[in-house]
Amino acid sequence: MTSLSVLGSTGSIGLQTLNVVKNDPRLKVVALAAGSRWEEVLAQAKEFSAAVIALEDPEAARAAEREKTALGLDDLIVLSGPEGIARCAELDEAAVVVHAVPGFAGIIPLMRALESGKRVAFAGKEALVSAGELIEPYLRKNPGQLVPVDSEHSALFQCLLGEDPESVVELVLTASGGALRDYSAEQLRNVTPKEVLEHPTWKMGKKVTVDSATLVNKSLEVMEAHYLFGVPYEKLKVVVHRQSIVHSMVTFVDGSTKAQASVPDMSLAISYGITFPERHPGVVPSLSPYYGTLTFEEPDTDRFPGVLLGHRAGEMGGTAPCALSYADEILVKEFLNGRIGFLDITRTLFRFLDAYRPRPVDGLDVLKREALRAEEKIRELLL
Ligand SMILES: NC(=O)c1ccc[n+]([C@@H]2O[C@H](COP(=O)([O-])OP(=O)(O)OC[C@H]3O[C@@H](n4cnc5c(N)ncnc54)[C@H](OP(=O)(O)O)[C@@H]3O)[C@@H](O)[C@H]2O)c1
């Protein structure tokens, strides 16, 4: 039996993780953590008999503490604040931490899980993009301690297993193209948050859905792949693959390309992230060999220049990936709140990087400072 601590349990990845657990008798949940939705977390704790929950919002944690008795959860331990989330990442009772906390807030829980030697099934890409230079040493020291859950990185991880890193020519990340992939430049100008949130294939949280539409998500994934696999940026490519069947590919020196394919369902990457190196049976229906046509196209960087930002910030190095990721977090919120247009997100990120001077990453404090500086600069650019 593998025991899990699920960070971000009320979100898209969190809910899909709990669904995987429901269908797999060899998995159980010991801890659940989320931001503020305490009623959902209490209901999950009851359903999965979790021993510990954590809510980042202290007010929500107080409400959960107050109400737990009414649900017969007197023994449930309720933790609070960022420290409560971090403690869920290092509980002795959990063998695997599922990390699905989006944004900058995911950095400390990720570091605490890795420091305490936990296996991590990892989705919260912004944490790795922002703190990659601090996290990389753990990844190189203990390969396999962190197994990616993002479907592209899970595919790359699987394609690279057993291969000599020296024989890798390039990693090719596939992209669905996002909800707006067929919109003209003119249509993109006036697109609303509602249209953007209708992703063609994946049902995801709002931030990652907007990032998928701008293709900034692919940029974050390029930087995530750089840190995960230690591959230089010139060896990372992006291809638009509308069917989302091939999740990514690796090309080797002999001319061979390995790809990983499955029906588009995150449950597979989540399950594999948890059970690696085992594969548990029946997670998703297998792919028919008669699936039909698969297409692979070059991204249209005129309509979707956001796909270029990852290489740009990655090659700038130092704090640039962190600053870009945080700047994007702010801009996505502004777009969802109707304060800026869709195209302003990427346009502002380019202007931001043009003026940005990266600093060396020598600890968490510099990342916090750079995030604050990024926020100030973005506010200035939006005036
Ligand atoms: N969804 C996908 O298919 C997918 C695929 C690949 C990678 N990812 C990555 O996985 C991560 C999660 O994505 P998602 O789509 O699941 O997001 P989501 O649906 O927005 O869910 C976010 C989860 O994190 C919790 N949370 C938010 N802020 C928090 C904080 N400060 N501390 C602790 N918990 C916090 C939320 O709790 P509340 O509900 O209480 O706010 C919720 O449980 C992102 O980094 C995303 O890029 C997602």
PDBQT file of the ligand as one rigid body, heavy atoms in Angstrom, charges set to zero:
ROOT
HETATM    1  N1  LIG A 401      -4.712  20.651 -14.635  1.00  0.00    +0.000 N 
HETATM    2  C1  LIG A 401      -3.910  19.996 -15.425  1.00  0.00    +0.000 C 
HETATM    3  O1  LIG A 401      -4.332  19.195 -16.272  1.00  0.00    +0.000 OA
HETATM    4  C2  LIG A 401      -2.422  20.201 -15.325  1.00  0.00    +0.000 A 
HETATM    5  C3  LIG A 401      -1.583  19.518 -16.203  1.00  0.00    +0.000 A 
HETATM    6  C4  LIG A 401      -0.215  19.654 -16.043  1.00  0.00    +0.000 A 
HETATM    7  C5  LIG A 401       0.320  20.451 -15.048  1.00  0.00    +0.000 A 
HETATM    8  N2  LIG A 401      -0.534  21.132 -14.233  1.00  0.00    +0.000 N 
HETATM    9  C6  LIG A 401       0.078  21.972 -13.189  1.00  0.00    +0.000 C 
HETATM   10  O2  LIG A 401      -0.377  21.508 -11.921  1.00  0.00    +0.000 OA
HETATM   11  C7  LIG A 401      -0.527  22.591 -11.016  1.00  0.00    +0.000 C 
HETATM   12  C8  LIG A 401      -1.962  22.577 -10.496  1.00  0.00    +0.000 C 
HETATM   13  O3  LIG A 401      -2.830  22.821 -11.578  1.00  0.00    +0.000 OA
HETATM   14  P1  LIG A 401      -4.392  22.657 -11.448  1.00  0.00    +0.000 P 
HETATM   15  O4  LIG A 401      -4.921  22.768 -12.827  1.00  0.00    +0.000 OA
HETATM   16  O5  LIG A 401      -4.722  21.454 -10.627  1.00  0.00    +0.000 OA
HETATM   17  O6  LIG A 401      -4.743  23.989 -10.625  1.00  0.00    +0.000 OA
HETATM   18  P2  LIG A 401      -6.133  24.375  -9.918  1.00  0.00    +0.000 P 
HETATM   19  O7  LIG A 401      -7.245  23.585 -10.473  1.00  0.00    +0.000 OA
HETATM   20  O8  LIG A 401      -6.193  25.847  -9.954  1.00  0.00    +0.000 OA
HETATM   21  O9  LIG A 401      -5.928  23.902  -8.401  1.00  0.00    +0.000 OA
HETATM   22  C9  LIG A 401      -4.966  24.471  -7.550  1.00  0.00    +0.000 C 
HETATM   23  C10 LIG A 401      -4.932  23.735  -6.220  1.00  0.00    +0.000 C 
HETATM   24  O10 LIG A 401      -3.913  24.293  -5.399  1.00  0.00    +0.000 OA
HETATM   25  C11 LIG A 401      -4.509  24.840  -4.208  1.00  0.00    +0.000 C 
HETATM   26  N3  LIG A 401      -3.788  26.042  -3.842  1.00  0.00    +0.000 N 
HETATM   27  C12 LIG A 401      -3.844  27.258  -4.441  1.00  0.00    +0.000 A 
HETATM   28  N4  LIG A 401      -3.003  28.109  -3.822  1.00  0.00    +0.000 NA
HETATM   29  C13 LIG A 401      -2.427  27.419  -2.818  1.00  0.00    +0.000 A 
HETATM   30  C14 LIG A 401      -1.470  27.741  -1.822  1.00  0.00    +0.000 A 
HETATM   31  N5  LIG A 401      -0.949  28.992  -1.707  1.00  0.00    +0.000 N 
HETATM   32  N6  LIG A 401      -1.079  26.774  -0.959  1.00  0.00    +0.000 NA
HETATM   33  C15 LIG A 401      -1.615  25.542  -1.035  1.00  0.00    +0.000 A 
HETATM   34  N7  LIG A 401      -2.510  25.169  -1.957  1.00  0.00    +0.000 NA
HETATM   35  C16 LIG A 401      -2.912  26.101  -2.831  1.00  0.00    +0.000 A 
HETATM   36  C17 LIG A 401      -5.950  25.094  -4.572  1.00  0.00    +0.000 C 
HETATM   37  O11 LIG A 401      -6.738  25.153  -3.381  1.00  0.00    +0.000 OA
HETATM   38  P3  LIG A 401      -8.167  25.970  -3.354  1.00  0.00    +0.000 P 
HETATM   39  O12 LIG A 401      -9.078  25.194  -4.230  1.00  0.00    +0.000 OA
HETATM   40  O13 LIG A 401      -8.568  25.942  -1.928  1.00  0.00    +0.000 OA
HETATM   41  O14 LIG A 401      -7.851  27.321  -3.887  1.00  0.00    +0.000 OA
HETATM   42  C18 LIG A 401      -6.224  23.860  -5.426  1.00  0.00    +0.000 C 
HETATM   43  O15 LIG A 401      -6.381  22.734  -4.612  1.00  0.00    +0.000 OA
HETATM   44  C19 LIG A 401      -0.172  23.851 -11.814  1.00  0.00    +0.000 C 
HETATM   45  O16 LIG A 401       1.163  24.187 -11.586  1.00  0.00    +0.000 OA
HETATM   46  C20 LIG A 401      -0.334  23.436 -13.265  1.00  0.00    +0.000 C 
HETATM   47  O17 LIG A 401       0.480  24.138 -14.156  1.00  0.00    +0.000 OA
HETATM   48  C21 LIG A 401      -1.875  21.011 -14.342  1.00  0.00    +0.000 A 
ENDROOT
TORSDOF 0
